[in-house]
Amino acid sequence: MLWKKIQTCYSIFLLFLIPNEIDSQMKLIVITPSKTIPDETDFVTKMFESGLMTLHLRKPRYSTNQMAEYIQEIPAYFHNRIIIHSHHHLAIKLKLKGVHYTSTHLKGGWRYWLLRQRMRFRMGSFLKTRSYRLISQIYDTEKFQFNYYLTGTMFNTLTGQFFNGFYKDGLKAALNANTKNIVGRGGCNTHSVPLAKEIGLAGLVFNGYIWTGESPYQQFMNLVNCYEANGLVVE
């Protein structure tokens, strides 16, 4: 009897000593289509309400006013989940999540240099991101600190396999060689999720998979369910 009590106590002790397996976290990022579709901000709002933590707002042809109007159609509560690719000063004005630096921003002249300095002093904890086209760029030493890096087109939309110079062993080696957070972009769909988890990507960015379907919101929920099925928590 005493021995059974000892065994029971020891089992309870192990439950506290050995943590339960915790699902891995991985970013699920949605990027807007370059051309606005009907009811787009309504779809975005529903995604935010259902757990979307980061939206990359990319509208290359938008004026500052158009960009501001788009953001203001989304409830202010969710503005701190939006990262913009242009008109960066709106990130400060509208209290957004951060900014994405394009090659134009990074290689531009004095105008963009002044913008970077302004952002550095005023943006505080805002996120800053940029893109890499090649695996070799992951090894580069950066002049500026970025929270994460989006890749070029990484997956074949039809097969879900790696594409355009990206391959499993090369990515694994690059990811193991440094601490940069690399996020896969281009051709991402549900088939990409287990591959991203396997090689250790920090997340995936979804564009065409979301916006070319009949229901962008349902496509988003398909991804949320896919993350869950692969033991991933949406970050």
Steps between C-alpha positions, in 0.01 A plus 500: 500500500780737595688410184196588283474840669868562435452408132202733469687790659799438273277503192346833602850636566605404145202682351628825649866423434462406132305762304234385259585526134412849383398572143751705302418855401526615139397826339195496274523825307256623238610751237241705314453472123665786315162587344213541744210255471137563604442492878871446561515690828195306625684173430812634673298601806342153524847344480621724781195407706581130440862516609711662226790672676683661206383653173751636248326785322650530152328735257771629262272743318327646803544865592552595863131590533386171346724304735370692802138449392557125456645470850224710655238262357644241740412538871774693683537213747670297225729771362787369711496185285568681172841537333511738203730481196473866401408840646689399812423815692145368542638232731570771755185701436260202515695295759560200277705187568792597279644556155648290221809637326510436126819508293411858408493602865827324575692629198332838461663839529494762770118504518484135612806545723314776686192278523704216653649737756157632590367146538796399713432774754120505497387144434626348823373142518340502154594202284728542200518241221667459160525242222765258372490360146774238547612248762848657496359829633405328825873491579543876447584730788236772526566869560158529663318261731183340366247288689457256215579453131261399222639279225443523127270247334574184697234245402348368181129577527395181319725245675566673835868411466798736519553723200712773341840408648372412847564144618473317831865432581613849403231664709571278801871583485432874472247496785739305724785741424335807655212620714305694237126440487429392142141499375409315180312697237369420153285204399413417861197280564399220736765269349771748603420486871657162592806580285546835675473331839750230401777738395438751779361805323367772731178515300326524165341784304181428309376703207357320195368210707290746701382747239437287191256266674124549508510593868822663629377460857436126457843461341650665807311264730627205294851616582421539871368142503806380305732659757308328780512163320879536473543578870559871441365801687434806284735781597 
